[in-house]
């Protein structure tokens, strides 16, 4: 039987644990039911995380809240999730703000498990990126709930720039009952104004026109269709993510609309189509800042972008090798291949009950994680990503999960070898959650981490040194 949890504060949880028939040490003996041991580990981890860095504190709180949700303790879950999000706020001004990755996880969990109210409450505390995500979530949820008035109110309050929830707005337009013509027109008007101001939201405008063009202002639709077709040409020429022949597909949808609304404009487009392709090709992948929103025929080639900093140059005095294409430059065999091979072979030994060989694989994995940790913590060139996603962190988590297949006690003994207190804390938290889930959890042989998104495996993140991180995120 899992230990009962009060509906009060953390002090209440700790009191329950202390009063339970469990020994006082951190790792109770094997005779204690595994669920009770795991729950005690979670409670202790939440208390210990109060002195941890913001990302670690938030991650522990997020994992704890997921367990509370499974136990249907909504009021406690709300308190823990809110405190986890607030713990991240002091780190928002960091030079490399990867803390927003865990903030996003918290907001998504809030919306999924607790509804829109907690997300609404936190809006004044969010930066622009998180507000953008929050309004995406809010409009999507209100639309799913068919709460049209709240969905429209959220759209009106959303950032009127690149962070506007364009595609949730389209989803809302599609979902609105036929009689809600005024709402659909207002959604289009908001998206149109944002596009005119900053040329963003092209894809959503395409869908809005295709969906409801007869209800939308004729002049604006006639103005937009040539601009959207030109944007499709640019995307087809320069952006590899655009599907082949995307322009022709869009033209087949929009040109008949233009022909019905303004035959002369449609004829003009077809007459000048080849010339437009040449103009876009000469102008380059990005529209000139001087390009008119309504008249895009006179395109100018933008200035050459400033040279990016050298991404792989070693810093003076740093012994750290550079990361090149996911591998370290001095490795004869890619580090990621090494990790995945060790995980796969360890899993195979466990499935065959070859315990000593499995232990050797776990030792190998711990050694790899230790070597990565030395790179992650290099004072001359520390890893700029939050510690919850360091390769050393996720690999210690992964091989600890493997160790727990031998026995929980063996796994906890191995965790004591981790030299970083915060990574030890994260790993114990992850183990407790895995044991309480009662699922066959094995690490994923891939670069994508699923465990913290409620998947059934542990994954990895690639190492990103300081100057490469700056280079990869330099969009100005």
C-alpha positions as a printed Julia matrix, in Angstrom:
476×3 Matrix{Float64}:
   0.0     0.0     0.0
   1.45    3.37   -0.99
   1.88    5.88    1.81
  -1.08    8.2     2.21
  -0.53   11.84    1.27
  -2.28   14.7     2.98
  -3.98   17.4     0.96
  -2.02   20.08    2.84
   1.4    21.61    2.38
   4.73   19.88    1.9
   5.11   19.87    5.68
   2.06   17.65    5.8
   3.57   15.23    3.33
   6.82   15.09    5.29
   4.89   14.49    8.53
   3.05   11.58    6.97
   6.3    10.06    5.76
   8.01   10.52    9.11
   5.07    8.92   10.93
   4.91    5.92    8.61
   6.39    2.6     9.57
   9.54    3.19    7.54
  13.15    3.42    8.73
  14.62    6.91    8.77
  17.49    6.31    6.31
  17.41    7.56    2.73
  17.3     4.12    1.12
  14.95    1.85    3.07
  15.64   -1.9     2.98
  14.2    -4.17    0.36
  11.46   -5.41    2.72
   9.64   -2.07    2.41
   7.09   -2.09   -0.47
   8.59   -0.5    -3.56
   5.73    1.98   -3.95
   6.27    3.27   -0.43
  10.0     3.6    -0.95
   9.49    5.43   -4.22
   6.96    7.8    -2.7
   9.29    8.6     0.19
  12.06    9.3    -2.33
   9.8    11.76   -4.17
   8.85   13.61   -1.0
  12.48   13.84    0.07
  13.5    14.98   -3.41
  10.93   17.79   -3.37
  12.24   19.02   -0.02
  15.88   18.73   -1.14
  15.15   20.62   -4.36
  14.37   23.82   -2.4
  18.1    24.59   -2.38
  18.76   23.43   -5.95
  19.19   25.55   -9.08
  15.97   26.83  -10.71
  15.85   24.26  -13.52
  16.49   21.33  -11.19
  13.96   22.56   -8.64
  11.39   23.01  -11.4
  12.03   19.56  -12.89
  11.66   17.82   -9.54
   8.45   19.73   -8.9
   7.13   18.83  -12.34
   7.8    15.12  -11.82
   6.26   15.26   -8.34
   3.15   16.94   -9.72
   2.72   14.24  -12.35
   2.61   11.66   -9.59
   0.09   13.74   -7.66
  -2.05   13.84  -10.8
  -1.95   10.06  -11.05
  -3.12    9.96   -7.43
  -5.89   12.49   -8.27
  -4.63   15.06   -5.75
  -5.44   18.12   -7.85
  -5.07   20.81   -5.2
  -1.61   19.58   -4.23
  -0.68   19.24   -7.91
  -1.66   22.85   -8.56
   0.44   24.13   -5.66
   3.53   22.13   -6.7
   3.27   23.06  -10.38
   2.81   26.74   -9.6
   5.82   26.75   -7.29
   7.85   24.87   -9.92
   7.06   27.55  -12.51
   7.79   30.41  -10.14
  11.14   28.81   -9.32
  12.21   29.35  -12.93
  11.57   33.1   -13.0
  14.89   34.25  -11.48
  16.67   32.44  -14.32
  14.75   34.15  -17.14
  17.39   36.82  -17.66
  20.2    34.29  -18.18
  22.19   34.86  -21.42
  21.05   31.51  -22.84
  17.51   31.09  -21.68
  16.95   27.35  -22.08
  14.96   27.49  -18.84
  11.97   28.17  -21.1
  12.04   24.52  -22.18
  11.03   23.36  -18.73
   8.66   26.32  -18.34
   6.87   25.06  -21.45
   6.62   21.55  -20.0
   5.07   22.96  -16.83
   2.5    25.05  -18.72
   1.5    22.14  -20.92
   1.11   19.9   -17.87
  -0.99   22.56  -16.14
  -3.3    22.88  -19.1
  -3.62   19.14  -19.61
  -4.25   18.22  -15.98
  -5.75   21.33  -14.38
  -7.31   23.39  -17.14
  -6.81   27.01  -18.24
  -7.21   28.88  -14.93
  -3.68   28.23  -13.55
  -2.15   29.26  -16.88
  -4.23   32.45  -16.96
  -3.08   33.26  -13.43
   0.59   33.07  -14.41
   0.32   35.25  -17.54
   1.57   38.45  -15.84
   4.75   36.63  -14.77
   5.66   35.31  -18.24
   8.13   36.6   -20.81
   7.04   37.04  -24.43
   7.91   33.51  -25.54
   5.99   31.91  -22.7
   3.03   34.23  -23.25
   3.02   33.1   -26.86
   2.84   29.45  -25.79
   0.28   30.22  -23.1
  -2.12   31.84  -25.55
  -1.64   28.94  -27.96
  -2.7    26.6   -25.16
  -5.56   28.81  -24.0
  -7.16   29.31  -27.4
  -6.77   25.61  -28.19
  -8.35   24.57  -24.89
 -11.24   27.04  -25.04
 -11.92   25.96  -28.61
 -11.94   22.28  -27.61
 -14.36   23.17  -24.8
 -16.54   25.12  -27.28
 -16.2    28.14  -25.04
 -16.27   30.58  -27.94
 -16.37   33.77  -25.88
 -13.32   32.82  -23.8
 -11.46   31.72  -26.94
 -12.14   35.07  -28.61
 -11.16   36.94  -25.47
  -7.85   35.05  -25.41
  -7.21   35.95  -29.05
  -7.85   39.63  -28.33
  -5.37   39.55  -25.44
  -2.73   37.55  -27.29
   0.51   39.22  -28.46
  -0.13   41.05  -31.73
   3.16   39.94  -33.27
   5.02   36.76  -34.16
   3.85   35.2   -30.86
   0.18   35.41  -31.85
  -1.52   31.96  -31.85
  -2.1    31.88  -35.6
  -2.98   28.25  -36.1
  -5.15   27.93  -32.98
  -6.98   30.95  -34.45
  -7.56   28.99  -37.66
  -8.78   26.0   -35.64
 -11.2    28.3   -33.83
 -12.49   29.68  -37.15
 -13.15   26.15  -38.38
 -14.89   25.13  -35.16
 -17.19   28.13  -34.78
 -20.87   27.47  -35.59
 -21.98   28.78  -39.01
 -23.92   31.68  -37.48
 -20.79   33.14  -35.81
 -19.85   35.18  -38.88
 -18.77   38.24  -36.9
 -16.3    36.2   -34.83
 -14.69   34.7   -37.92
 -14.38   38.15  -39.47
 -12.77   39.49  -36.3
 -10.24   36.63  -36.2
  -9.28   37.37  -39.79
  -9.02   41.1   -39.05
  -6.61   40.46  -36.17
  -4.4    38.15  -38.25
  -4.49   40.54  -41.22
  -3.36   43.49  -39.07
  -0.45   41.47  -37.66
   0.59   40.37  -41.15
   0.52   43.94  -42.45
   2.68   45.07  -39.56
   5.3    42.37  -39.69
   4.64   39.93  -42.53
   4.04   36.96  -40.25
   1.21   34.46  -40.11
   1.22   33.69  -43.83
   0.14   30.07  -43.43
  -2.82   30.94  -41.24
  -4.05   33.61  -43.65
  -3.92   31.1   -46.5
  -6.2    28.78  -44.55
  -8.54   31.56  -43.44
  -9.09   32.75  -46.99
  -9.59   29.25  -48.3
 -12.03   28.51  -45.47
 -14.19   31.63  -45.36
 -13.3    33.98  -48.2
 -16.92   34.73  -49.06
 -17.45   36.15  -45.54
 -14.22   38.2   -45.47
 -13.66   41.77  -46.75
 -13.27   41.57  -50.52
 -10.59   44.24  -50.77
  -8.35   42.56  -48.22
  -8.7    39.13  -49.79
  -7.87   40.53  -53.24
  -4.83   42.31  -51.77
  -3.58   39.27  -49.87
  -3.81   36.51  -52.47
  -0.96   37.83  -54.69
   1.17   38.43  -51.58
   0.52   34.91  -50.31
   1.3    33.41  -53.71
   4.56   35.38  -53.83
   5.43   34.1   -50.34
   4.75   30.55  -51.55
   7.16   31.06  -54.46
   9.85   32.28  -52.08
   9.28   29.3   -49.76
   9.38   26.81  -52.63
  12.63   28.22  -53.96
  14.53   28.64  -50.7
  13.11   26.56  -47.85
  13.61   22.8   -47.86
  10.78   22.14  -45.41
   8.23   23.32  -47.95
   6.75   20.29  -49.77
   7.51   20.0   -53.5
   5.14   21.88  -55.81
   3.63   23.72  -52.82
   3.19   26.84  -54.91
   1.16   25.03  -57.55
  -1.06   23.53  -54.85
  -1.7    26.9   -53.27
  -2.24   28.54  -56.63
  -4.9    25.93  -57.46
  -6.76   26.96  -54.27
  -6.34   30.72  -54.24
  -6.25   31.8   -57.88
  -9.86   30.7   -58.58
 -10.93   32.8   -55.58
  -9.01   35.79  -56.95
 -10.52   35.23  -60.39
 -14.03   35.3   -58.98
 -13.37   38.44  -56.92
 -11.18   40.33  -59.4
 -10.67   38.71  -62.83
  -8.24   41.41  -63.93
  -5.96   40.76  -60.94
  -6.02   37.02  -61.65
  -5.09   37.6   -65.29
  -2.3    39.94  -64.23
  -0.88   37.3   -61.89
  -0.82   34.61  -64.56
   0.66   37.0   -67.11
   3.49   38.04  -64.76
   4.06   34.67  -63.06
   7.43   33.89  -64.7
   8.68   37.4   -64.05
   7.62   37.08  -60.39
   9.64   33.87  -60.03
  12.71   35.68  -61.36
  12.2    38.67  -59.05
  11.91   36.44  -56.01
  14.95   34.41  -57.03
  17.04   37.57  -57.46
  15.83   39.04  -54.15
  17.03   36.1   -52.06
  15.32   34.13  -49.31
  14.21   37.07  -47.16
  12.0    39.97  -48.22
  13.68   43.37  -48.14
  12.76   45.55  -45.2
  11.84   48.25  -47.72
   9.4    45.99  -49.51
   5.88   47.31  -49.45
   3.2    45.09  -47.94
   0.79   45.9   -50.72
   3.28   46.29  -53.59
   5.9    43.53  -53.55
   6.94   43.83  -57.18
   9.95   46.07  -56.54
  12.03   43.7   -54.43
  15.52   44.59  -53.33
  18.23   42.16  -52.35
  18.88   42.42  -48.58
  22.3    43.24  -47.24
  24.64   40.34  -46.63
  24.18   39.02  -43.07
  27.01   39.49  -40.62
  29.39   36.58  -40.46
  28.54   34.07  -37.76
  31.15   33.44  -35.07
  33.31   30.41  -35.68
  31.31   27.6   -34.07
  34.1    25.11  -33.42
  37.05   27.26  -32.37
  38.58   26.16  -29.07
  38.72   28.71  -26.31
  42.19   29.58  -24.97
  43.12   27.26  -22.16
  40.13   24.94  -22.6
  41.05   21.28  -23.06
  37.54   20.47  -24.21
  37.13   18.97  -27.7
  34.62   20.58  -30.03
  31.29   19.05  -30.95
  31.05   18.37  -34.67
  27.92   16.78  -36.18
  26.94   15.26  -32.85
  30.36   13.75  -32.14
  33.41   15.06  -30.35
  36.21   15.88  -32.74
  38.8    13.62  -31.06
  36.59   10.54  -30.95
  37.27    7.63  -33.29
  33.69    6.53  -32.66
  30.79    8.88  -32.1
  29.92    9.39  -28.44
  26.24    8.97  -29.17
  26.84    5.64  -30.9
  28.87    4.57  -27.89
  26.01    5.39  -25.51
  23.34    3.73  -27.62
  25.47    0.61  -28.09
  26.02    0.33  -24.33
  22.31    0.74  -23.64
  21.29   -1.8   -26.24
  23.8    -4.43  -25.12
  22.91   -3.9   -21.45
  19.23   -4.3   -22.23
  19.95   -7.51  -24.14
  21.95   -8.92  -21.21
  19.12   -8.07  -18.83
  16.54   -9.76  -21.03
  18.75  -12.88  -21.06
  19.28  -12.64  -17.28
  23.03  -12.25  -17.77
  23.41  -10.13  -14.67
  27.18   -9.76  -14.47
  27.41   -8.71  -18.1
  24.55   -6.26  -17.51
  26.42   -4.78  -14.55
  29.49   -4.35  -16.74
  27.35   -2.47  -19.28
  25.97   -0.21  -16.55
  29.51    0.51  -15.34
  30.43    1.39  -18.9
  27.47    3.77  -19.11
  28.36    5.42  -15.83
  31.91    5.95  -17.07
  30.62    7.59  -20.26
  28.31    9.84  -18.24
  31.2    10.82  -15.96
  33.36   11.77  -18.94
  30.49   13.87  -20.29
  29.96   15.53  -16.93
  33.58   16.67  -16.92
  32.89   18.43  -20.22
  29.54   19.81  -19.05
  31.13   21.37  -15.97
  34.36   22.63  -17.56
  34.72   26.08  -15.92
  36.33   27.48  -19.08
  33.51   26.33  -21.34
  30.46   25.05  -19.4
  27.43   23.54  -21.09
  24.92   26.37  -21.6
  21.84   24.13  -21.6
  19.91   23.62  -18.35
  21.34   20.8   -16.24
  18.18   18.67  -16.54
  19.09   18.11  -20.2
  22.85   17.72  -19.99
  24.05   14.53  -21.74
  25.66   13.45  -18.47
  22.34   13.87  -16.65
  20.19   11.95  -19.1
  22.75    9.19  -19.47
  23.09    8.7   -15.73
  19.29    8.54  -15.63
  19.19    6.01  -18.45
  21.78    3.65  -17.0
  20.25    3.96  -13.54
  16.96    2.75  -15.0
  18.88   -0.22  -16.37
  20.4    -0.8   -12.95
  16.95   -0.89  -11.36
  16.13   -3.88  -13.58
  18.7    -5.78  -11.55
  17.26   -4.47   -8.28
  16.14   -1.13   -6.85
  18.79   -1.44   -4.17
  21.53   -1.92   -6.75
  20.31    1.13   -8.67
  20.36    3.33   -5.57
  23.86    2.19   -4.73
  25.04    3.13   -8.21
  23.35    6.53   -7.99
  25.55    7.35   -4.98
  28.53    7.29   -7.38
  27.25   10.34   -9.28
  29.51   13.23   -8.19
  27.02   16.02   -8.91
  24.45   16.44   -6.08
  21.82   17.93   -8.37
  22.15   15.13  -10.92
  21.9    12.6    -8.09
  18.69   14.35   -7.05
  17.27   14.27  -10.58
  18.2    10.63  -11.02
  16.56    9.55   -7.75
  13.45   11.5    -8.76
  13.36    9.8   -12.13
  13.81    6.36  -10.54
  10.98    6.97   -8.08
   8.64    8.05  -10.85
   9.56    5.05  -12.98
   8.91    2.64  -10.09
   5.55    4.23   -9.29
   4.5     4.05  -12.94
   4.77    0.26  -12.98
   5.69    0.33  -16.65
   8.44   -1.53  -18.48
  10.73    1.48  -18.92
  13.88    1.14  -21.01
  16.05    3.91  -22.4
  15.3     4.99  -25.95
  18.07    4.5   -28.54
  17.42    7.92  -30.04
  18.25   11.61  -29.66
  14.72   12.49  -28.55
  13.82   12.39  -24.87
  10.37   10.97  -24.18
  10.46   10.08  -20.51
   9.64   13.48  -19.08
   6.77   13.75  -21.56
   5.22   10.61  -20.06
   6.77    8.32  -22.65
   8.14    4.88  -21.83
  11.82    5.56  -22.3
  14.79    7.76  -21.46
  16.55    9.66  -24.23
  19.44   12.03  -24.74
  20.37   15.53  -25.72
  23.43   16.45  -27.75
  26.21   18.4   -26.03
  26.27   22.05  -27.05
  29.35   24.1   -26.11
  29.18   27.81  -25.42
  30.17   29.28  -28.74
  28.2    26.74  -30.77
  25.09   27.46  -28.71
  25.49   31.16  -29.34
  26.02   30.59  -33.05
  23.03   28.28  -33.39
  20.73   30.74  -31.63
  21.95   33.94  -33.26
  18.9    34.97  -35.27
  19.46   38.72  -35.23
